[in-house]
Amino acid sequence: MPLRHRCSLAPASERVRMYSPIVFDYWLPTYEREPAFDALYVVRVAESLPTNTAVTLLDVAVGPSIVSLVTSFAERLDFTDGQRISSEQLSSELDAAGVALNGADRLFYLPRQAQDALRAEVTPKTTRQLTEADAAEFEKFTAAIPDSELDEAFVELDHWLVYGTFADDRLVAASSMYPWRGSQLADLGIITLPGYRGRGFATQTVRAISARALADGYEPQYRCQLDNDGSSAVALAAGFTLFGEWDVVPLND
């Protein structure tokens, strides 16, 4: 089970200025915002973790690596709060205990400068918010996309916020958002019709829905699996940058 490991030398103040406080308040307690001294993971033990998780791994792209565990798992692995362990040791201990990670996601956020540009941007008329009145069009759209892709994108018309882009008199790209785990982060998904990919429709849709989320006081969160290079490319094209990688072990493991 490969785990990331690297050294971070960027000043903490530089990292904090890059993104909204909403991002750092959710992912990094104040005491974790100092520069990492090396490539070691910092162990944090808690009575509970969000959404029924037993273990979380967070590798901040320019920042610390943190493994958080509920007390029962920390005892099972003989980890103590504040302990520092290597990626190799962590991987070995998890494997020996039969603990399997779900598979890491990349986390992308809009830097503050990119947000300023997005707020000033005029959304093209071909992109707009979708509502229940668009149900028939949305059904035709999803019927033309493989189920496996729909499951991974998780774009639903009944989500908190939904946007779509139209071309050739049809819906060709759709993005939806929902508040992430009771926070001010808005987790988004994006999907484009197979025949319309590579033409900027996904980027256009993501930027439009992100602008609306920002206007409503939420921080857009773009999340995708490590092997989804196409989705990562859309995130970067839409102005997002990589915050880090995140993995979990469900509590029932």
Sequence and secondary structure as in RCSB ss.txt:
>XXXX:A:sequence
MPLRHRCSLAPASERVRMYSPIVFDYWLPTYEREPAFDALYVVRVAESLPTNTAVTLLDVAVGPSIVSLVTSFAE
RLDFTDGQRISSEQLSSELDAAGVALNGADRLFYLPRQAQDALRAEVTPKTTRQLTEADAAEFEKFTAAIPDSEL
DEAFVELDHWLVYGTFADDRLVAASSMYPWRGSQLADLGIITLPGYRGRGFATQTVRAISARALADGYEPQYRCQ
LDNDGSSAVALAAGFTLFGEWDVVPLND
>XXXX:A:secstr
         S HHHHHHHS HHHHHHH  GGG S  SSS EEEEEES  GGGEEEEEEEETTS EEEEEEHHHHH
HHT  TT EE HHHHHHHHHHTT      EEEEE  HHHHHHHHT    TTEEE  GGGHHHHHHHHHTS HHHH
HHH   TTSSEEEEEEETTEEEEEEEEEESTTSSEEEEEEEE GGGTTSSHHHHHHHHHHHHHHHTT EEEEEEE
TT HHHHHHHHHTT EEEEEEEEEETT 
